[in-house]
Every structure is written in structure tokens, then in C-alpha cells.
Amino acid sequence: MKLTQEQVILNHLKYDPITPLEALNLYGCMRLAAVIHALRNKGHGITMFMVMDDKNGKHYAQYSLERDL
């Protein structure tokens, strides 16, 4: 059984945060924000942080799964 992009991204988020570039390189996911939106609509708590790349000063999103305390 092949996993959907939602399942693959959710599995990744259970262990590590993910950026759009990581999603593309690891899973071929070109629209990470759309996958995150779908996961949020299914009730998953996902937080987005803006990160600045020190090399070129550009900003990008990093998504993390909210953890229960």
C-alpha cells in the first residue's frame, strides 16, 4: 500500500519539523503548504515558524507538529 503525501508528511512531523525544500527533496512534495492545510483541516495541530537563512537572508516556513504537554 502506497502512502499519500499527507501520510508521509504527517509521519515526518511526528519526529522532526519540515521545510518546503525538505518536503520537495525527500518526498517530491511541491505544495507543502497545501498538504499542511489539509492536515490542519483534519484536526492536526501544526505550527508554522518563519526561519531566516543566514547565508542569503531569505525567509522560509518551517512546520512542526504541536506536542501535548
Contacts in CASP RR format, 6 or more apart in sequence:
PFRMAT RR
TARGET T0000
AUTHOR 0000-0000-0000
METHOD contacts of the structure
MODEL  1
MKLTQEQVILNHLKYDPITPLEALNLYGCMRLAAVIHALRNKGHGITMFM
VMDDKNGKHYAQYSLERDL
3 11 0 8 1.000
5 27 0 8 1.000
5 28 0 8 1.000
5 29 0 8 1.000
5 35 0 8 1.000
6 35 0 8 1.000
6 38 0 8 1.000
6 39 0 8 1.000
6 42 0 8 1.000
8 27 0 8 1.000
8 29 0 8 1.000
9 18 0 8 1.000
9 23 0 8 1.000
9 27 0 8 1.000
9 29 0 8 1.000
9 32 0 8 1.000
9 35 0 8 1.000
9 36 0 8 1.000
9 39 0 8 1.000
10 39 0 8 1.000
10 44 0 8 1.000
10 65 0 8 1.000
12 18 0 8 1.000
12 23 0 8 1.000
12 26 0 8 1.000
12 27 0 8 1.000
13 44 0 8 1.000
13 46 0 8 1.000
13 63 0 8 1.000
13 64 0 8 1.000
13 65 0 8 1.000
14 65 0 8 1.000
17 49 0 8 1.000
17 62 0 8 1.000
17 63 0 8 1.000
17 64 0 8 1.000
18 32 0 8 1.000
18 62 0 8 1.000
18 63 0 8 1.000
19 32 0 8 1.000
19 51 0 8 1.000
19 60 0 8 1.000
19 61 0 8 1.000
19 62 0 8 1.000
19 63 0 8 1.000
20 32 0 8 1.000
20 33 0 8 1.000
20 60 0 8 1.000
20 61 0 8 1.000
21 60 0 8 1.000
23 29 0 8 1.000
23 32 0 8 1.000
23 35 0 8 1.000
24 30 0 8 1.000
24 32 0 8 1.000
29 35 0 8 1.000
32 61 0 8 1.000
32 63 0 8 1.000
33 61 0 8 1.000
36 46 0 8 1.000
36 48 0 8 1.000
36 63 0 8 1.000
39 45 0 8 1.000
39 46 0 8 1.000
40 46 0 8 1.000
44 65 0 8 1.000
45 65 0 8 1.000
45 66 0 8 1.000
46 63 0 8 1.000
46 64 0 8 1.000
46 65 0 8 1.000
46 66 0 8 1.000
47 63 0 8 1.000
47 64 0 8 1.000
47 65 0 8 1.000
47 66 0 8 1.000
48 61 0 8 1.000
48 62 0 8 1.000
48 63 0 8 1.000
49 61 0 8 1.000
49 62 0 8 1.000
49 63 0 8 1.000
49 64 0 8 1.000
50 59 0 8 1.000
50 60 0 8 1.000
50 61 0 8 1.000
50 62 0 8 1.000
51 59 0 8 1.000
51 60 0 8 1.000
51 61 0 8 1.000
51 62 0 8 1.000
52 58 0 8 1.000
52 59 0 8 1.000
53 59 0 8 1.000
53 60 0 8 1.000
END
